Amino acid sequence: MQHKPDNIAQEDWDEVASSALSDDMLARMKPVRTTHPDMPARVRGPQKAPVKVPVAIRLSPEM
């Protein structure tokens, strides 16, 4: 069972909490590619322009 985060109300947690999968359920599972062969593969879009610049600094040992 998962630990409930402090910022979530117990009522909300109880609504979405589910039991563990049984051995029978796990045995019936199949890969998505097998059940939906027509589903396109996920592909990343083109990379956006970099917004970060690499920076190097040297600090004294006292820092």
PDB file with one MODEL, atoms N, CA, C and O in Angstrom:
MODEL        1
ATOM      1  N   MET A   1       0.842  -1.178   0.000  1.00  0.00           N
ATOM      2  CA  MET A   1       0.000   0.000   0.000  1.00  0.00           C
ATOM      3  C   MET A   1       0.887   1.241   0.000  1.00  0.00           C
ATOM      4  O   MET A   1       1.916   1.287   0.673  1.00  0.00           O
ATOM      5  N   GLN A   2       0.474   2.226  -0.755  1.00  0.00           N
ATOM      6  CA  GLN A   2       1.247   3.454  -0.847  1.00  0.00           C
ATOM      7  C   GLN A   2       0.985   4.346   0.351  1.00  0.00           C
ATOM      8  O   GLN A   2      -0.082   4.298   0.962  1.00  0.00           O
ATOM      9  N   HIS A   3       1.978   5.161   0.674  1.00  0.00           N
ATOM     10  CA  HIS A   3       1.858   6.142   1.745  1.00  0.00           C
ATOM     11  C   HIS A   3       1.085   7.343   1.220  1.00  0.00           C
ATOM     12  O   HIS A   3       1.366   7.823   0.122  1.00  0.00           O
ATOM     13  N   LYS A   4       0.120   7.835   1.982  1.00  0.00           N
ATOM     14  CA  LYS A   4      -0.670   8.997   1.584  1.00  0.00           C
ATOM     15  C   LYS A   4       0.128  10.264   1.834  1.00  0.00           C
ATOM     16  O   LYS A   4       0.587  10.486   2.954  1.00  0.00           O
ATOM     17  N   PRO A   5       0.305  11.103   0.818  1.00  0.00           N
ATOM     18  CA  PRO A   5       0.983  12.385   1.023  1.00  0.00           C
ATOM     19  C   PRO A   5       0.161  13.282   1.955  1.00  0.00           C
ATOM     20  O   PRO A   5      -1.067  13.197   1.975  1.00  0.00           O
ATOM     21  N   ASP A   6       0.825  14.126   2.711  1.00  0.00           N
ATOM     22  CA  ASP A   6       0.154  14.989   3.678  1.00  0.00           C
ATOM     23  C   ASP A   6      -0.761  16.023   3.032  1.00  0.00           C
ATOM     24  O   ASP A   6      -1.723  16.473   3.656  1.00  0.00           O
ATOM     25  N   ASN A   7      -0.472  16.405   1.790  1.00  0.00           N
ATOM     26  CA  ASN A   7      -1.272  17.456   1.151  1.00  0.00           C
ATOM     27  C   ASN A   7      -2.549  16.939   0.492  1.00  0.00           C
ATOM     28  O   ASN A   7      -3.248  17.712  -0.162  1.00  0.00           O
ATOM     29  N   ILE A   8      -2.870  15.660   0.647  1.00  0.00           N
ATOM     30  CA  ILE A   8      -4.083  15.087   0.059  1.00  0.00           C
ATOM     31  C   ILE A   8      -5.023  14.677   1.183  1.00  0.00           C
ATOM     32  O   ILE A   8      -4.612  13.998   2.125  1.00  0.00           O
ATOM     33  N   ALA A   9      -6.282  15.088   1.085  1.00  0.00           N
ATOM     34  CA  ALA A   9      -7.273  14.755   2.109  1.00  0.00           C
ATOM     35  C   ALA A   9      -7.543  13.247   2.100  1.00  0.00           C
ATOM     36  O   ALA A   9      -7.483  12.608   1.050  1.00  0.00           O
ATOM     37  N   GLN A  10      -7.837  12.689   3.266  1.00  0.00           N
ATOM     38  CA  GLN A  10      -8.080  11.258   3.380  1.00  0.00           C
ATOM     39  C   GLN A  10      -9.262  10.829   2.512  1.00  0.00           C
ATOM     40  O   GLN A  10      -9.227   9.750   1.921  1.00  0.00           O
ATOM     41  N   GLU A  11     -10.308  11.655   2.426  1.00  0.00           N
ATOM     42  CA  GLU A  11     -11.479  11.317   1.617  1.00  0.00           C
ATOM     43  C   GLU A  11     -11.092  11.172   0.139  1.00  0.00           C
ATOM     44  O   GLU A  11     -11.539  10.251  -0.544  1.00  0.00           O
ATOM     45  N   ASP A  12     -10.251  12.102  -0.340  1.00  0.00           N
ATOM     46  CA  ASP A  12      -9.800  12.032  -1.732  1.00  0.00           C
ATOM     47  C   ASP A  12      -8.920  10.805  -1.949  1.00  0.00           C
ATOM     48  O   ASP A  12      -9.020  10.140  -2.980  1.00  0.00           O
ATOM     49  N   TRP A  13      -8.073  10.512  -0.993  1.00  0.00           N
ATOM     50  CA  TRP A  13      -7.181   9.350  -1.098  1.00  0.00           C
ATOM     51  C   TRP A  13      -7.984   8.056  -1.161  1.00  0.00           C
ATOM     52  O   TRP A  13      -7.669   7.159  -1.943  1.00  0.00           O
ATOM     53  N   ASP A  14      -9.027   7.963  -0.328  1.00  0.00           N
ATOM     54  CA  ASP A  14      -9.852   6.758  -0.285  1.00  0.00           C
ATOM     55  C   ASP A  14     -10.598   6.537  -1.603  1.00  0.00           C
ATOM     56  O   ASP A  14     -10.836   5.395  -1.997  1.00  0.00           O
ATOM     57  N   GLU A  15     -10.968   7.632  -2.289  1.00  0.00           N
ATOM     58  CA  GLU A  15     -11.700   7.504  -3.550  1.00  0.00           C
ATOM     59  C   GLU A  15     -10.850   6.898  -4.656  1.00  0.00           C
ATOM     60  O   GLU A  15     -11.367   6.151  -5.487  1.00  0.00           O
ATOM     61  N   VAL A  16      -9.563   7.203  -4.684  1.00  0.00           N
ATOM     62  CA  VAL A  16      -8.724   6.736  -5.782  1.00  0.00           C
ATOM     63  C   VAL A  16      -7.829   5.561  -5.422  1.00  0.00           C
ATOM     64  O   VAL A  16      -7.247   4.935  -6.308  1.00  0.00           O
ATOM     65  N   ALA A  17      -7.712   5.256  -4.147  1.00  0.00           N
ATOM     66  CA  ALA A  17      -6.863   4.133  -3.744  1.00  0.00           C
ATOM     67  C   ALA A  17      -7.428   2.838  -4.324  1.00  0.00           C
ATOM     68  O   ALA A  17      -8.635   2.604  -4.254  1.00  0.00           O
ATOM     69  N   SER A  18      -6.574   2.003  -4.888  1.00  0.00           N
ATOM     70  CA  SER A  18      -7.025   0.739  -5.460  1.00  0.00           C
ATOM     71  C   SER A  18      -6.211  -0.407  -4.877  1.00  0.00           C
ATOM     72  O   SER A  18      -5.105  -0.217  -4.373  1.00  0.00           O
ATOM     73  N   SER A  19      -6.777  -1.576  -4.958  1.00  0.00           N
ATOM     74  CA  SER A  19      -6.087  -2.744  -4.420  1.00  0.00           C
ATOM     75  C   SER A  19      -5.007  -3.207  -5.400  1.00  0.00           C
ATOM     76  O   SER A  19      -4.980  -2.786  -6.556  1.00  0.00           O
ATOM     77  N   ALA A  20      -4.134  -4.066  -4.927  1.00  0.00           N
ATOM     78  CA  ALA A  20      -3.068  -4.605  -5.770  1.00  0.00           C
ATOM     79  C   ALA A  20      -3.659  -5.529  -6.827  1.00  0.00           C
ATOM     80  O   ALA A  20      -4.729  -6.106  -6.634  1.00  0.00           O
ATOM     81  N   LEU A  21      -2.949  -5.664  -7.947  1.00  0.00           N
ATOM     82  CA  LEU A  21      -3.413  -6.554  -9.012  1.00  0.00           C
ATOM     83  C   LEU A  21      -3.226  -8.003  -8.589  1.00  0.00           C
ATOM     84  O   LEU A  21      -2.215  -8.364  -7.987  1.00  0.00           O
ATOM     85  N   SER A  22      -4.223  -8.833  -8.915  1.00  0.00           N
ATOM     86  CA  SER A  22      -4.133 -10.252  -8.571  1.00  0.00           C
ATOM     87  C   SER A  22      -3.224 -10.968  -9.571  1.00  0.00           C
ATOM     88  O   SER A  22      -2.907 -10.431 -10.632  1.00  0.00           O
ATOM     89  N   ASP A  23      -2.813 -12.181  -9.218  1.00  0.00           N
ATOM     90  CA  ASP A  23      -1.974 -12.979 -10.119  1.00  0.00           C
ATOM     91  C   ASP A  23      -2.702 -13.253 -11.425  1.00  0.00           C
ATOM     92  O   ASP A  23      -2.079 -13.277 -12.486  1.00  0.00           O
ATOM     93  N   ASP A  24      -4.022 -13.461 -11.361  1.00  0.00           N
ATOM     94  CA  ASP A  24      -4.813 -13.711 -12.573  1.00  0.00           C
ATOM     95  C   ASP A  24      -4.811 -12.484 -13.485  1.00  0.00           C
ATOM     96  O   ASP A  24      -4.678 -12.611 -14.702  1.00  0.00           O
ATOM     97  N   MET A  25      -4.957 -11.295 -12.894  1.00  0.00           N
ATOM     98  CA  MET A  25      -4.943 -10.063 -13.693  1.00  0.00           C
ATOM     99  C   MET A  25      -3.577  -9.865 -14.355  1.00  0.00           C
ATOM    100  O   MET A  25      -3.494  -9.504 -15.529  1.00  0.00           O
ATOM    101  N   LEU A  26      -2.525 -10.102 -13.602  1.00  0.00           N
ATOM    102  CA  LEU A  26      -1.175  -9.943 -14.151  1.00  0.00           C
ATOM    103  C   LEU A  26      -0.918 -10.946 -15.278  1.00  0.00           C
ATOM    104  O   LEU A  26      -0.250 -10.612 -16.256  1.00  0.00           O
ATOM    105  N   ALA A  27      -1.442 -12.170 -15.152  1.00  0.00           N
ATOM    106  CA  ALA A  27      -1.241 -13.192 -16.173  1.00  0.00           C
ATOM    107  C   ALA A  27      -1.963 -12.830 -17.471  1.00  0.00           C
ATOM    108  O   ALA A  27      -1.506 -13.205 -18.551  1.00  0.00           O
ATOM    109  N   ARG A  28      -3.080 -12.107 -17.384  1.00  0.00           N
ATOM    110  CA  ARG A  28      -3.851 -11.735 -18.578  1.00  0.00           C
ATOM    111  C   ARG A  28      -3.318 -10.495 -19.274  1.00  0.00           C
ATOM    112  O   ARG A  28      -3.744 -10.195 -20.390  1.00  0.00           O
ATOM    113  N   MET A  29      -2.405  -9.769 -18.657  1.00  0.00           N
ATOM    114  CA  MET A  29      -1.883  -8.540 -19.270  1.00  0.00           C
ATOM    115  C   MET A  29      -1.042  -8.857 -20.492  1.00  0.00           C
ATOM    116  O   MET A  29      -0.312  -9.848 -20.530  1.00  0.00           O
ATOM    117  N   LYS A  30      -1.163  -7.983 -21.500  1.00  0.00           N
ATOM    118  CA  LYS A  30      -0.397  -8.116 -22.736  1.00  0.00           C
ATOM    119  C   LYS A  30       0.211  -6.765 -23.072  1.00  0.00           C
ATOM    120  O   LYS A  30      -0.320  -5.732 -22.664  1.00  0.00           O
ATOM    121  N   PRO A  31       1.313  -6.753 -23.807  1.00  0.00           N
ATOM    122  CA  PRO A  31       1.901  -5.468 -24.212  1.00  0.00           C
ATOM    123  C   PRO A  31       0.947  -4.676 -25.108  1.00  0.00           C
ATOM    124  O   PRO A  31       0.180  -5.264 -25.870  1.00  0.00           O
ATOM    125  N   VAL A  32       0.993  -3.374 -25.020  1.00  0.00           N
ATOM    126  CA  VAL A  32       0.119  -2.516 -25.820  1.00  0.00           C
ATOM    127  C   VAL A  32       0.334  -2.765 -27.306  1.00  0.00           C
ATOM    128  O   VAL A  32      -0.630  -2.758 -28.073  1.00  0.00           O
ATOM    129  N   ARG A  33       1.575  -2.985 -27.729  1.00  0.00           N
ATOM    130  CA  ARG A  33       1.862  -3.233 -29.151  1.00  0.00           C
ATOM    131  C   ARG A  33       1.118  -4.471 -29.657  1.00  0.00           C
ATOM    132  O   ARG A  33       0.746  -4.533 -30.829  1.00  0.00           O
ATOM    133  N   THR A  34       0.900  -5.461 -28.777  1.00  0.00           N
ATOM    134  CA  THR A  34       0.191  -6.671 -29.178  1.00  0.00           C
ATOM    135  C   THR A  34      -1.302  -6.403 -29.317  1.00  0.00           C
ATOM    136  O   THR A  34      -1.931  -6.870 -30.267  1.00  0.00           O
ATOM    137  N   THR A  35      -1.863  -5.664 -28.391  1.00  0.00           N
ATOM    138  CA  THR A  35      -3.306  -5.422 -28.414  1.00  0.00           C
ATOM    139  C   THR A  35      -3.718  -4.285 -29.348  1.00  0.00           C
ATOM    140  O   THR A  35      -4.848  -4.267 -29.836  1.00  0.00           O
ATOM    141  N   HIS A  36      -2.817  -3.341 -29.599  1.00  0.00           N
ATOM    142  CA  HIS A  36      -3.109  -2.201 -30.484  1.00  0.00           C
ATOM    143  C   HIS A  36      -1.949  -2.002 -31.464  1.00  0.00           C
ATOM    144  O   HIS A  36      -1.185  -1.049 -31.313  1.00  0.00           O
ATOM    145  N   PRO A  37      -1.800  -2.876 -32.466  1.00  0.00           N
ATOM    146  CA  PRO A  37      -0.657  -2.761 -33.378  1.00  0.00           C
ATOM    147  C   PRO A  37      -0.691  -1.517 -34.253  1.00  0.00           C
ATOM    148  O   PRO A  37       0.346  -1.116 -34.783  1.00  0.00           O
ATOM    149  N   ASP A  38      -1.851  -0.897 -34.417  1.00  0.00           N
ATOM    150  CA  ASP A  38      -1.953   0.286 -35.270  1.00  0.00           C
ATOM    151  C   ASP A  38      -1.575   1.577 -34.550  1.00  0.00           C
ATOM    152  O   ASP A  38      -1.543   2.639 -35.172  1.00  0.00           O
ATOM    153  N   MET A  39      -1.288   1.505 -33.251  1.00  0.00           N
ATOM    154  CA  MET A  39      -0.926   2.698 -32.499  1.00  0.00           C
ATOM    155  C   MET A  39       0.467   3.169 -32.913  1.00  0.00           C
ATOM    156  O   MET A  39       1.417   2.386 -32.888  1.00  0.00           O
ATOM    157  N   PRO A  40       0.597   4.448 -33.296  1.00  0.00           N
ATOM    158  CA  PRO A  40       1.915   4.932 -33.716  1.00  0.00           C
ATOM    159  C   PRO A  40       2.881   4.998 -32.540  1.00  0.00           C
ATOM    160  O   PRO A  40       2.475   5.178 -31.392  1.00  0.00           O
ATOM    161  N   ALA A  41       4.147   4.850 -32.842  1.00  0.00           N
ATOM    162  CA  ALA A  41       5.177   4.933 -31.814  1.00  0.00           C
ATOM    163  C   ALA A  41       5.297   6.371 -31.325  1.00  0.00           C
ATOM    164  O   ALA A  41       5.087   7.314 -32.089  1.00  0.00           O
ATOM    165  N   ARG A  42       5.631   6.531 -30.067  1.00  0.00           N
ATOM    166  CA  ARG A  42       5.830   7.876 -29.531  1.00  0.00           C
ATOM    167  C   ARG A  42       7.149   8.423 -30.047  1.00  0.00           C
ATOM    168  O   ARG A  42       8.177   7.748 -30.012  1.00  0.00           O
ATOM    169  N   VAL A  43       7.100   9.649 -30.522  1.00  0.00           N
ATOM    170  CA  VAL A  43       8.290  10.280 -31.082  1.00  0.00           C
ATOM    171  C   VAL A  43       8.415  11.672 -30.477  1.00  0.00           C
ATOM    172  O   VAL A  43       7.434  12.406 -30.361  1.00  0.00           O
ATOM    173  N   ARG A  44       9.622  12.018 -30.099  1.00  0.00           N
ATOM    174  CA  ARG A  44       9.849  13.368 -29.590  1.00  0.00           C
ATOM    175  C   ARG A  44       9.771  14.373 -30.718  1.00  0.00           C
ATOM    176  O   ARG A  44      10.184  14.087 -31.842  1.00  0.00           O
ATOM    177  N   GLY A  45       9.256  15.523 -30.430  1.00  0.00           N
ATOM    178  CA  GLY A  45       9.180  16.588 -31.414  1.00  0.00           C
ATOM    179  C   GLY A  45      10.548  17.224 -31.616  1.00  0.00           C
ATOM    180  O   GLY A  45      11.522  16.843 -30.966  1.00  0.00           O
ATOM    181  N   PRO A  46      10.614  18.189 -32.515  1.00  0.00           N
ATOM    182  CA  PRO A  46      11.895  18.853 -32.754  1.00  0.00           C
ATOM    183  C   PRO A  46      12.345  19.589 -31.495  1.00  0.00           C
ATOM    184  O   PRO A  46      11.526  20.105 -30.734  1.00  0.00           O
ATOM    185  N   GLN A  47      13.658  19.629 -31.292  1.00  0.00           N
ATOM    186  CA  GLN A  47      14.193  20.294 -30.112  1.00  0.00           C
ATOM    187  C   GLN A  47      14.034  21.796 -30.242  1.00  0.00           C
ATOM    188  O   GLN A  47      14.293  22.379 -31.295  1.00  0.00           O
ATOM    189  N   LYS A  48      13.607  22.401 -29.162  1.00  0.00           N
ATOM    190  CA  LYS A  48      13.463  23.847 -29.140  1.00  0.00           C
ATOM    191  C   LYS A  48      14.838  24.477 -28.960  1.00  0.00           C
ATOM    192  O   LYS A  48      15.806  23.794 -28.627  1.00  0.00           O
ATOM    193  N   ALA A  49      14.913  25.751 -29.176  1.00  0.00           N
ATOM    194  CA  ALA A  49      16.183  26.457 -28.999  1.00  0.00           C
ATOM    195  C   ALA A  49      16.626  26.334 -27.546  1.00  0.00           C
ATOM    196  O   ALA A  49      15.803  26.475 -26.641  1.00  0.00           O
ATOM    197  N   PRO A  50      17.903  26.075 -27.306  1.00  0.00           N
ATOM    198  CA  PRO A  50      18.372  25.964 -25.917  1.00  0.00           C
ATOM    199  C   PRO A  50      18.125  27.267 -25.158  1.00  0.00           C
ATOM    200  O   PRO A  50      18.336  28.358 -25.688  1.00  0.00           O
ATOM    201  N   VAL A  51      17.679  27.136 -23.916  1.00  0.00           N
ATOM    202  CA  VAL A  51      17.425  28.327 -23.106  1.00  0.00           C
ATOM    203  C   VAL A  51      18.411  28.436 -21.954  1.00  0.00           C
ATOM    204  O   VAL A  51      18.386  29.421 -21.216  1.00  0.00           O
ATOM    205  N   LYS A  52      19.268  27.458 -21.787  1.00  0.00           N
ATOM    206  CA  LYS A  52      20.248  27.489 -20.710  1.00  0.00           C
ATOM    207  C   LYS A  52      21.654  27.574 -21.299  1.00  0.00           C
ATOM    208  O   LYS A  52      21.923  27.064 -22.387  1.00  0.00           O
ATOM    209  N   VAL A  53      22.540  28.227 -20.556  1.00  0.00           N
ATOM    210  CA  VAL A  53      23.914  28.406 -20.978  1.00  0.00           C
ATOM    211  C   VAL A  53      24.811  27.726 -19.953  1.00  0.00           C
ATOM    212  O   VAL A  53      24.661  27.971 -18.756  1.00  0.00           O
ATOM    213  N   PRO A  54      25.744  26.872 -20.392  1.00  0.00           N
ATOM    214  CA  PRO A  54      26.648  26.243 -19.421  1.00  0.00           C
ATOM    215  C   PRO A  54      27.581  27.278 -18.798  1.00  0.00           C
ATOM    216  O   PRO A  54      28.116  28.147 -19.486  1.00  0.00           O
ATOM    217  N   VAL A  55      27.765  27.167 -17.481  1.00  0.00           N
ATOM    218  CA  VAL A  55      28.608  28.100 -16.752  1.00  0.00           C
ATOM    219  C   VAL A  55      29.517  27.300 -15.822  1.00  0.00           C
ATOM    220  O   VAL A  55      29.073  26.324 -15.218  1.00  0.00           O
ATOM    221  N   ALA A  56      30.771  27.698 -15.702  1.00  0.00           N
ATOM    222  CA  ALA A  56      31.711  27.064 -14.781  1.00  0.00           C
ATOM    223  C   ALA A  56      32.290  28.120 -13.872  1.00  0.00           C
ATOM    224  O   ALA A  56      32.689  29.191 -14.331  1.00  0.00           O
ATOM    225  N   ILE A  57      32.338  27.826 -12.579  1.00  0.00           N
ATOM    226  CA  ILE A  57      32.965  28.758 -11.638  1.00  0.00           C
ATOM    227  C   ILE A  57      33.933  27.985 -10.757  1.00  0.00           C
ATOM    228  O   ILE A  57      33.771  26.785 -10.535  1.00  0.00           O
ATOM    229  N   ARG A  58      34.928  28.680 -10.266  1.00  0.00           N
ATOM    230  CA  ARG A  58      35.900  28.069  -9.359  1.00  0.00           C
ATOM    231  C   ARG A  58      35.736  28.733  -8.012  1.00  0.00           C
ATOM    232  O   ARG A  58      35.696  29.960  -7.927  1.00  0.00           O
ATOM    233  N   LEU A  59      35.641  27.937  -6.951  1.00  0.00           N
ATOM    234  CA  LEU A  59      35.464  28.458  -5.610  1.00  0.00           C
ATOM    235  C   LEU A  59      36.649  28.079  -4.751  1.00  0.00           C
ATOM    236  O   LEU A  59      37.268  27.035  -4.954  1.00  0.00           O
ATOM    237  N   SER A  60      36.959  28.925  -3.800  1.00  0.00           N
ATOM    238  CA  SER A  60      38.039  28.596  -2.867  1.00  0.00           C
ATOM    239  C   SER A  60      37.564  27.515  -1.916  1.00  0.00           C
ATOM    240  O   SER A  60      36.357  27.369  -1.719  1.00  0.00           O
ATOM    241  N   PRO A  61      38.479  26.742  -1.313  1.00  0.00           N
ATOM    242  CA  PRO A  61      38.076  25.670  -0.398  1.00  0.00           C
ATOM    243  C   PRO A  61      37.289  26.182   0.822  1.00  0.00           C
ATOM    244  O   PRO A  61      36.549  25.417   1.440  1.00  0.00           O
ATOM    245  N   GLU A  62      37.443  27.462   1.171  1.00  0.00           N
ATOM    246  CA  GLU A  62      36.725  27.997   2.326  1.00  0.00           C
ATOM    247  C   GLU A  62      35.242  28.124   2.049  1.00  0.00           C
ATOM    248  O   GLU A  62      34.447  28.201   2.986  1.00  0.00           O
ATOM    249  N   MET A  63      34.856  28.146   0.803  1.00  0.00           N
ATOM    250  CA  MET A  63      33.440  28.269   0.469  1.00  0.00           C
ATOM    251  C   MET A  63      32.794  26.969   0.785  1.00  0.00           C
ATOM    252  O   MET A  63      31.588  26.815   0.590  1.00  0.00           O
TER     253      MET A  63
ENDMDL
END
